[in-house]
């Protein structure tokens, strides 16, 4: 699976959009981009995933650049409960293959 | 959506005793489940891959005789930490792969905080 690079930490004001970047310059054509988050002392929570088109669900939007070498997770109106570590993972969706977690980005939503 | 239940959420045990952690897929069948370990301020590290009806596959450096994994049904995998020691204190998390074989993400349990005293 391709390696990803994320900033170590970010701050965001409550109510504002949180934009979390992820670089995956070695991504291959059949690898998807997945985003998870982990709130303190809980298991990771799935947020969103995509291949090349932008995706949106009730939690967030995923913007993938045209060359697919980077992506941005957007939380449109961050709340204090969005404070968590956010993981960007690139992988081929092979059944039975685990998700490999890097250090992620620690997002702090400030009041 | 897919739900994975992990139990207990926390446990304290004495050195030398064994602890069993359960991971259940509540509304789907999971041929494959994964066990991770997370130390403070670190990311999740895969310990083993659990396959229903067969032996688990352990990652390098993980002692299979110490961390016993049983995946006896399509909805239940258990991790038993045998002869636990303080260095085994950690956050243990399971994950289950839905059996559809698609590109959806996997569901994770809420984790088990193990403290060995």
Interface residues (C-beta under 8 A of the other chain):
Chain A: X32 X34 X36 X38 X41 X42 X43 X44 X45 X46 X49 X51 X87 X93 X95 X96 X98 X99 X100 X101 X102 X103 X104
Chain B: X4 X6 X31 X32 X34 X36 X43 X44 X45 X46 X49 X51 X91 X93 X95 X97 X99 X101 X102 X103 X104 X105 X106 X107 X108 X109 X110 X111 X113
